[in-house]
């Protein structure tokens, strides 16, 4: 990688200066007659990503669409140069929340991976997960479920347990959001040992959130006996993972009184939580309107 490109990547807080460096490198490369067209296109994608970092969305989109058309014309729709532009456009539309515009591009990425790199390529699980999110926001729930399930199956074929935990969490939350507790519970059971073992706290945070949301779904149905062990399990996980200080922070993990049960709508279940896990403060807010009952543990 050229020094100016390294500068652009390693000084991301100085995007305007990085942009100037890449533009200068593009001028240098244009004067070099032996510069491969694919190299020029790669630099253009780098430039577009820097424009995206500066929230100059219109400029980035126009540049990427132009380069995608050129890549398709010169190399064909399945060339890596074309895919690089597609992936950058997906990133752009993700930043803007344009799931409808992104859907066709995600489908194209899936087709590319299947035809060129194989259906079990490591990138496939992540793209399928993102495709599932796009389907979900469009109200296409059956298609979303199929994508989430396939992403999990692909992750389970690898050795990265963090990816498995992430996709287990995503699929479980998808089911809980739409009231399918029966499907969510076995996924949560599989997530729990990973949440205990993995060093990243985000998976434990996801597990605590899922336990409390699943418990709330039982409370909504008056099934207090089913909800209580889930809340106790969440408390034990908080206690083991973060210690007694955090245990007090979450109010000793409350048990709602009968007749004062929270509804799913009180817990913000009308919208899917952002990916990447929830914080302890978010977990606290789940029960902010519920009467606290002291919960002792053995």
C-alpha positions, 0 to 999 in steps of 0.5 A: 500500500502506498504511503499516502494511502496508509496516511489516509487510513491511519489518520481517520480523524483528519478526513479532509486531509486524508481526502486531499492525499488520496486525490493527489495520489489519483492525479499521480496515478492518472499520469502514470500510463501503466497504472491498471484500471482496477487500481484507479477504481480502488482508489476511487472507492477509497475516496468515496469512503472518505467522503462518507466519513465526512457525511458528504453522501451525495458526492460519495453516491455519485462517485460510487455509481459512476465507478460501478458502471465503469467496472461493469463495463470494463470487467463485468458485473462479477469482477472484484472491482464491481463488488468493491463499489457495491459494498461501498454503496451498501455502507453508504446506504446503511449510514443513511438508513436506506434499506430499500435502496440497499436490498438489491445491492445486498442480494447482488453481493449474495449472488456474487459470493455464491457464484464466484467464491462459493456459498460457504465463504466467510463473508456470506454470514455477515452479508446474510445477516445484513440482508435479514435486517433489510428485509425486516425493516421492509416488513418481509419477515419470512425472508428475514428469518431465512437469512438470519437462520442461514447466517447462523448455520454458516457461522456454526461451521467456523471456529469463531465463537464470537460470530456464533454468539452474535448471530444467536443473539440476532435471531433470538431477538428477532423471534422475541420482537415478533412474539415467538418465545418458543423459538427464541428460548433454545437460542438463548440457552445456546447463547448463555455459555458463550456469554460466560466464556467470551471476553467481550462484554457485549455478548453478556449484555445481549444475554441479559437483555434477551433474558429480561425481554423473554421474561417480560413476554411470559409476564405479559401472559401472566406466566410469572413462574416461567419468568422468575428463573429467567430473571434469576439467571440474568441476575446471576450473569450480571453478578458473575460478569460485573460483580456486586457493584453492578448488581446493585446498579441494576436494583438487584434485578427486580421481580415485578409484582403481580398486577403491575407487570410491564408490557412489551411496549413499555420495554421499547419492543416496538423497534429492533435494538441497534446491533452491537449489544445493549449497555448496562444502563439500557438494561436498567431502563428496561424496568424503570417503571416496575415496582422493585421486589428484593430478589435474593440468590443462593 
